[in-house]
Amino acid sequence: MIHRRRNSPFAFLATCALAAALVITAGSAPAPASTSLLPPGSIAPTERQRAIARRVSSMLEGMHYTGAKLDDRMSSVVFDRYLDTIDRQRSYLLASDLKDFEQYRLRFDDMARSGEIDGAFAIFARYQQRNRERLQYAIDALAQEPDWTAKESFEFDREKAQWPTSTDELNEIWRKRVKNDALSLLLTGKSWPEARDILRKRYQHSLKRVDQVTADDVFEALMNGYARAYDPHSSYFSPRSSEEYRIQMSLNYDGIGASLQLIDDYVTIMNVIEGGPAAVAGNLKTNDRITGVGQGREGPVTDVIGWRLDDVVQLIRGKAGTQVRLQILASGAAPGSAEKTLEFTRNKVTLEAQAAKKELRTIERGDRSLKVAVITVPGFYQDVQAQSAGDKDFRSTTRDVRKLLDEAKAEKVDGVVLDLRGNGGGYLPEATALTGLFIDKGPVVQLKVTTGELEVQDDPDPGIAYAGPLVVLVDRFSASASEIFAGAIQDYRRGLIVGQRTFGKGTVQNLVPLDRWSSKPTSGQLTVTIGKFYRVTGESTQHRGVEPDVPLRSPIDIDEVGESALPGALPWDRIPGVPFRLEARMPKTSIATLA
């Protein structure tokens, strides 16, 4: 059966997800805690994480497009994905460790169903121990200058290498790694003593970070092992990762408006965001270091030197209208120098740098000067919360691009270039809506779900916002929603696709909050692949991507980057096409001019 949707894209998927969540919430009683598998002092799962594991396993089985059951076969895949997550380069664990872990290979399905995930945490405890050992070896190796005359090579990519069979073999890998790190610094003009001191500090900080790992970090890696056993685009977001995803989609958050980075032990100001409270105040400078954070106008200040970056960010962010104080060590000042305390009133910060933007360019063609609007679209975003709350001014890719197109028409441009290079996708309904700005009406994309039902997504807004010459730039990193848009523009012959073959992601994910009825989200979100999308011709972009009309050379190896390079990617297929009317072709002279 084929359904057509115009005003509520993918609405029936949300209904399915809600029904699944209702069933899952009414599941079995929590399993008792078991920590006998864990070494003393190691990170252990919480009772809430045990419950979430049970919920996630049920949702993956019940909602995923493949309908695959979490059995022994899938357990083995989860085991491999989990190890890839924690030691992808095979540079920490030994073959003997893997032999010890084999007892768990066929137990990951039972672990998730029961909530008894201690075995997975025991694997991480061993990895954490090996990580400490490797970093300490690297620090000790700096006591002697490497032999720069020896002819030897360092293997950067060890993903497909054999696991080291002995500590001596692992030491040799790390000896070369330290030498390579030092050589990289020497090539920038550093002396050996300078390089040694830089690397010692770097390795010491890394060693410190090993012991700052939390149960949430381990649990997120584990749940992603389960999700990615089904396909590479299903995933689990911890509460913090969920908030970062929301920010990426809405392009706003409540805070002071500063980009931060951890440098040595200090959270450092890298950039002050235009329009944010810090920019308005004008007293926070690039490379200033945050040594303490206080809540409100008065009260204690928490020392944050040596803290994890995300922990400091959580202290600084907060509800708009509230105050936060930062204790600042000025840029260039030595530790122990006098510090200053700055007070900010948190407010909504808009991430304009990640929004669609326009640039006018003049192209000389013989005796003609052509004015072209280049519109860069970094992602397909929409402030879903604002839209759901009835905010008429909610932010979205389509709304922003429409405004830019209106400006371009007022500026009487000769053509538009829409740049989707590096655009990995985002909110899929935005791809349908954005396509609608360039075609009058008609189907944009087809969606097939687990049951085999097809949904045809139509242009939600009849009429054309821009009818002039159009070029769409793509590259190997243009994926998902970008491929829906580029494919539709190509199928309708509305514009010219220029660049490289796109990524090849033709699957659709649904984001399901695991705290749907909680006022204080503490469980995170699960992204599940619930369908595949197809072009109006019935062709799938899965693996094959969108082939450009005008190909450009690229240094990227398409065998190394793209859907086909990802383990567990779903196969390509095709379905019947749907009727659609071709748009008027662009004049050949216009195409040649824009290309």
BELSUL-V850901 format. One record per backbone hydrogen bond with DSSP energy under -0.5 kcal/mol. NH is the residue of the N-H (numbers start at 0). CO is the residue of the C=O. If there is no record, write none. Layout:
nh co
NH CO
NH CO
//
This chain:
nh co
2 453
4 455
10 7
12 9
13 9
14 10
15 11
16 12
17 13
18 14
19 15
20 16
21 17
22 18
23 19
24 20
25 21
26 23
37 34
41 38
49 45
50 46
51 47
52 48
53 49
54 50
55 51
56 52
57 53
58 54
59 55
60 56
61 57
62 58
63 59
64 528
66 63
70 68
74 70
75 71
76 72
77 73
78 74
79 75
80 76
81 77
82 78
83 79
84 80
85 81
86 82
87 83
89 86
94 163
97 93
98 94
99 95
100 96
101 97
102 99
103 100
104 101
106 103
107 103
110 106
111 107
112 108
113 109
114 110
115 110
116 114
119 116
120 116
121 117
122 118
123 119
124 120
125 121
126 122
127 123
128 124
129 125
130 126
131 127
132 128
133 129
134 130
135 131
136 132
137 133
138 134
139 135
140 136
141 137
141 138
142 139
143 140
147 145
149 146
151 149
155 153
157 155
160 157
163 92
169 165
170 166
171 167
172 168
173 169
174 170
175 171
176 172
177 173
178 174
179 175
180 176
181 177
182 178
183 179
184 180
185 181
186 182
187 184
188 185
189 184
194 190
195 191
196 192
197 193
198 194
199 195
200 196
201 197
202 198
203 199
204 200
205 201
206 202
207 203
208 204
209 205
210 206
210 207
211 208
212 209
217 213
218 214
219 215
220 216
221 217
222 218
223 219
224 220
225 221
226 222
227 223
228 224
228 225
229 225
229 226
230 226
233 230
234 526
236 524
237 235
241 237
242 238
243 239
244 240
245 241
246 242
247 243
248 244
249 245
250 246
252 348
254 252
254 346
258 270
260 267
262 260
262 265
263 261
265 262
266 289
267 260
267 265
268 287
269 258
269 267
270 258
272 256
272 270
275 272
277 255
279 275
280 276
281 277
283 277
284 282
286 268
287 284
288 328
289 266
290 288
290 326
291 326
292 301
293 324
294 299
295 322
301 292
302 300
303 290
304 290
305 264
306 303
311 307
312 308
313 309
314 310
315 311
316 312
317 253
320 345
321 318
323 343
324 293
325 341
326 291
327 325
327 339
328 288
329 327
332 329
336 333
339 327
341 325
341 339
343 323
345 321
345 343
346 254
348 252
350 250
351 349
353 350
354 351
356 375
358 373
360 371
362 360
362 369
364 362
364 367
367 364
369 362
369 367
371 360
371 369
372 414
373 358
373 371
374 372
374 416
375 356
375 373
376 374
376 418
377 375
379 424
380 378
381 248
382 394
383 381
386 382
387 383
388 384
389 386
390 385
391 389
393 390
396 380
399 395
400 396
401 397
402 398
403 399
404 400
405 401
406 402
407 403
408 404
409 405
410 406
411 408
412 407
413 370
414 370
415 468
416 372
417 415
417 470
418 374
418 416
419 417
419 472
422 419
423 421
426 379
427 425
429 426
430 426
430 427
431 427
432 428
433 429
434 430
435 431
436 433
437 434
438 434
443 456
444 456
445 533
446 454
447 531
448 452
449 529
451 448
453 0
454 446
455 2
456 444
456 454
457 4
457 455
458 441
462 439
464 436
465 436
470 415
471 495
472 417
472 470
473 497
477 474
478 422
478 476
481 478
482 479
483 479
484 480
485 481
486 482
487 483
488 484
489 485
490 486
491 487
492 489
493 488
494 488
495 469
497 471
497 495
498 549
499 473
501 545
502 477
505 503
507 530
509 527
511 509
511 525
512 510
513 523
515 512
517 514
524 236
525 511
526 234
527 509
527 525
529 507
529 527
530 507
531 447
532 505
533 445
534 538
537 534
540 532
542 503
543 541
544 540
546 544
548 496
549 496
550 548
551 498
557 555
559 556
560 556
562 502
564 561
565 562
568 565
574 537
577 535
581 579
582 491
589 586
590 586
591 587
592 588
593 589
594 590
//
